[in-house]
Amino acid sequence: MRPSRHLRCGASLIELLVVIGIMGLMMGLLLPALNSARESANETVCKNNVYQLGAAMHNFRSAHKRLPGPNRWTIDLLPYLEERPLADALRGADPTTVPAAKFRPPIFTCTAQSEVNSTIADTPVCHYLLVIDAPFERRSDRIRWSITDRPSDLPSGKLPPWYVGPEMHPAEFRRLVEADQGPHRGGVFFP
């Protein structure tokens, strides 16, 4: 007589619970690494934007032998940022009447910052600042300047739209950095 063999199909409850526990542990270790990678990618995008804006400022300064007008640097740099059609639409026009001005060019967006609305409905703000130590009357091509990202706690509805290029004096910027309200690390371009 042949002994009967009982064939087992599937896994026991304990084996299933062990596998689920191991998967949960692996997910617990993996999720913080993914968040860290996402933050690093956002910071890299912001650094690249700051670098591109700095290069565009150098190109503008080389072409015009001066720096852009006050609170117009975002519009003045558009042709040097491959945004010539938008620059042409904004040239000599009131930006509030140009439909394309409702959409901020991606170069003026820091992915590490939250989105806030400007004083004009449905028009976003520029996430970067021009830190410059000169009023418009004295803006030559020898003035010290830098481009940085804005503090991350921007008040919604209280800031001008992206096409009014935000500017700040270096002393005010230093106070923000010392108070730990300045840009995230690496978010500054010094020429």
LOFIDREN-985976 format. One line per field, with one value per residue (C-alpha): x, y, z; residue number from 1. Coordinates in steps of 0.05 Angstrom, whole numbers, plus 5000, padded with zeros to 4 digits. Layout:
N
x [X; ...]
y [Y; ...]
z [Z; ...]
seq [NUM; ...]
//
This chain:
191
x [5000; 5024; 5026; 4980; 5014; 4980; 5000; 5003; 4981; 4994; 5025; 5006; 4979; 5045; 5086; 5039; 5044; 5120; 5124; 5076; 5117; 5182; 5149; 5124; 5194; 5224; 5173; 5187; 5261; 5248; 5198; 5246; 5298; 5248; 5228; 5302; 5313; 5252; 5278; 5347; 5317; 5276; 5338; 5377; 5322; 5323; 5400; 5396; 5343; 5385; 5446; 5406; 5379; 5450; 5475; 5418; 5435; 5507; 5484; 5437; 5493; 5542; 5492; 5466; 5526; 5478; 5433; 5358; 5311; 5282; 5229; 5234; 5290; 5243; 5216; 5283; 5315; 5261; 5297; 5359; 5319; 5289; 5223; 5227; 5153; 5131; 5182; 5155; 5084; 5103; 5146; 5114; 5048; 5014; 5027; 4958; 4927; 4971; 4937; 5004; 5028; 4981; 5028; 5096; 5154; 5180; 5249; 5219; 5191; 5230; 5201; 5224; 5175; 5100; 5056; 5026; 4981; 5000; 4961; 4931; 4883; 4907; 4977; 5034; 5095; 5168; 5204; 5271; 5299; 5350; 5394; 5425; 5461; 5441; 5381; 5363; 5399; 5466; 5456; 5518; 5549; 5597; 5545; 5547; 5487; 5464; 5403; 5372; 5308; 5257; 5242; 5197; 5142; 5113; 5046; 4993; 4958; 5006; 5063; 5067; 5061; 5121; 5132; 5147; 5217; 5226; 5288; 5321; 5379; 5438; 5431; 5358; 5377; 5431; 5380; 5335; 5392; 5414; 5343; 5341; 5286; 5330; 5337; 5349; 5421; 5451; 5395; 5441; 5479; 5537; 5569]
y [5000; 5067; 5123; 5179; 5244; 5307; 5361; 5431; 5487; 5560; 5591; 5589; 5649; 5658; 5658; 5709; 5755; 5750; 5770; 5829; 5851; 5849; 5889; 5940; 5946; 5956; 6009; 6044; 6047; 6067; 6124; 6172; 6159; 6176; 6241; 6259; 6245; 6289; 6347; 6340; 6341; 6403; 6437; 6419; 6449; 6513; 6517; 6508; 6563; 6611; 6595; 6607; 6673; 6694; 6676; 6715; 6775; 6772; 6769; 6828; 6868; 6852; 6872; 6936; 6958; 6967; 6927; 6921; 6975; 6972; 6918; 6900; 6850; 6791; 6822; 6849; 6779; 6742; 6746; 6716; 6659; 6634; 6671; 6721; 6715; 6733; 6789; 6817; 6813; 6851; 6904; 6971; 6940; 6940; 6868; 6865; 6869; 6815; 6747; 6710; 6748; 6706; 6647; 6652; 6623; 6560; 6591; 6638; 6579; 6547; 6477; 6475; 6532; 6531; 6568; 6635; 6683; 6754; 6819; 6805; 6747; 6683; 6711; 6677; 6711; 6704; 6659; 6694; 6761; 6808; 6831; 6896; 6954; 7013; 7056; 7060; 7126; 7093; 7026; 7016; 6950; 6953; 6949; 6887; 6842; 6771; 6729; 6686; 6650; 6683; 6664; 6603; 6635; 6682; 6714; 6697; 6756; 6809; 6805; 6834; 6787; 6753; 6807; 6859; 6833; 6833; 6867; 6874; 6912; 6869; 6892; 6870; 6804; 6792; 6803; 6750; 6700; 6714; 6705; 6638; 6662; 6666; 6618; 6544; 6523; 6532; 6579; 6639; 6660; 6707; 6733]
z [5000; 4981; 5033; 5016; 5002; 5020; 4970; 4998; 4952; 4972; 5033; 5106; 5142; 5180; 5116; 5086; 5147; 5147; 5074; 5085; 5145; 5105; 5049; 5099; 5129; 5060; 5042; 5108; 5089; 5016; 5024; 5062; 5008; 4954; 4989; 4996; 4922; 4905; 4947; 4916; 4846; 4863; 4890; 4827; 4783; 4824; 4820; 4745; 4739; 4781; 4737; 4673; 4699; 4718; 4649; 4617; 4661; 4637; 4564; 4574; 4608; 4552; 4498; 4530; 4573; 4632; 4677; 4666; 4690; 4760; 4769; 4695; 4696; 4686; 4622; 4598; 4605; 4566; 4498; 4531; 4560; 4494; 4507; 4450; 4430; 4501; 4503; 4438; 4464; 4527; 4494; 4502; 4526; 4593; 4618; 4651; 4581; 4549; 4557; 4553; 4615; 4658; 4648; 4681; 4641; 4676; 4686; 4739; 4780; 4837; 4844; 4917; 4934; 4941; 4892; 4913; 4877; 4862; 4870; 4801; 4798; 4767; 4755; 4793; 4824; 4806; 4854; 4845; 4868; 4839; 4896; 4872; 4906; 4862; 4845; 4772; 4760; 4778; 4743; 4701; 4680; 4740; 4796; 4841; 4835; 4848; 4834; 4888; 4902; 4948; 5019; 5021; 5064; 5012; 5030; 4979; 4944; 4970; 4919; 4849; 4789; 4757; 4705; 4758; 4773; 4848; 4874; 4942; 4972; 4996; 5068; 5069; 5037; 5090; 5145; 5114; 5110; 5181; 5206; 5169; 5122; 5060; 5002; 5008; 5002; 4934; 4910; 4899; 4836; 4847; 4783]
seq [1; 2; 3; 4; 5; 6; 7; 8; 9; 10; 11; 12; 13; 14; 15; 16; 17; 18; 19; 20; 21; 22; 23; 24; 25; 26; 27; 28; 29; 30; 31; 32; 33; 34; 35; 36; 37; 38; 39; 40; 41; 42; 43; 44; 45; 46; 47; 48; 49; 50; 51; 52; 53; 54; 55; 56; 57; 58; 59; 60; 61; 62; 63; 64; 65; 66; 67; 68; 69; 70; 71; 72; 73; 74; 75; 76; 77; 78; 79; 80; 81; 82; 83; 84; 85; 86; 87; 88; 89; 90; 91; 92; 93; 94; 95; 96; 97; 98; 99; 100; 101; 102; 103; 104; 105; 106; 107; 108; 109; 110; 111; 112; 113; 114; 115; 116; 117; 118; 119; 120; 121; 122; 123; 124; 125; 126; 127; 128; 129; 130; 131; 132; 133; 134; 135; 136; 137; 138; 139; 140; 141; 142; 143; 144; 145; 146; 147; 148; 149; 150; 151; 152; 153; 154; 155; 156; 157; 158; 159; 160; 161; 162; 163; 164; 165; 166; 167; 168; 169; 170; 171; 172; 173; 174; 175; 176; 177; 178; 179; 180; 181; 182; 183; 184; 185; 186; 187; 188; 189; 190; 191]
//
